[in-house]
Amino acid sequence: MRILYLCRRYYWDHKMSRGARFHAPKAVSRQPGIDMRFSGEGWPNWDAGQSCTENFARWGWRPDWIWAYKPEDHIGVAQSLPRKVVTYNEAWWPDNRALAEVRAMRADLVICHHENDLHQFPGFDAVHIPHGAEADVFYTPTDCIRPTDCLVSGVISDEIYPVRGRLKQLVEQGKLSGTIRKHPGYRLQGEDKCEHQAREYARELGTAKIALCCTSRYKYALAKLFEAAMAGCAVASDMPDDSVFGDSLGRHIIQIDDQWTDSQIVECLQSYLDDPDGLQQRAVAGQAVALQHYTMDRYAEKFISALKHAEEKTGLAGNLAG
């Protein structure tokens, strides 16, 4: 199977968040039977003044699938012959913006990383593949020394991440023992710095007994949940509206109810900190689930399977590439 990951080089080099947009395509590219290229505006092998079809003709290579990140950045995505797939970390955007994007690019397949976004794409083949975490980056043994009781990380926004905001305040007020990791910003100065911050984040997770997470106002199974479990933390969070998560990693998190008072949240978390053996068991169980189901290689296997299934449903598998 031939796949083109179509993405402006600017995003590849500067977008801080690496998992779904960059670690995932790399994982797909290393799967057997996959011939994958990375290109788009700003890459040396791409002519931004030409359409997708013209670029393919110049290469003498045409993909079976275009995996597009921000397809509107490139000429002629919708008109090109290969099938198109787009992945969404979140699709809550107002005015049906995600649906409009999918229609404009004439997507053959939509992959949602959050189960409760599937309804955003009526009339399209939309499937759910949960987030993964790159084990090479995030894996830390659960039995390593962890001097930090609780770690809060990510953007602080009471509107978008209300539970995270409350947890941050509890740490700041000294009601919970912990550390707050400052958000590095959404754009960094180069691919190396982006990858370095990912590893620094993973290293800091590896020092924490409990990762204080949340699901946002949209009740998403966010990537941080899987990354923290991979790093060997016990994960504390409210529960997402996601049956797959609930039946797997969700069985092993420390569940926080967003309707609880601050005192109830502190009491719950402190009870786990006061029981190191029980806390360790929870971290071990969560990490085992992450390693079995939520590595980037597992994500890649699910992604390729979804593409093959989409081909089979229309009986055109293998007939697109010239």
Secondary structure, 3 states (H helix, E strand, C coil): CEEEEECCHHHHHHECCCHHHHHHHHHHHCCCCCEEEEECCCCCCCCCCCCHHHHHHHHCCCCCEEEECCHHHCCCCCCCCCEEEEEECCCCCHHHHHHHHHHHHCCCEEEECCHHHHHHCCCCCEEECCCCECHHHHCCCCCCCCCEEEEECCCCCCCCCHHHHHHHHHHHCCCCCEEECCCCCCECCCHHHHHHHHHHHHHHHCCEEEEECCCCCCCCCCHHHHHHHHCCCEEEECCCCCHHHHCCHHHHCEECCCCCCHHHHHHHHHHHHCCHHHHHHHHHHHHHHHHHHCEHHHHHHHHHHHHHHHHHHHCCCCCCCC
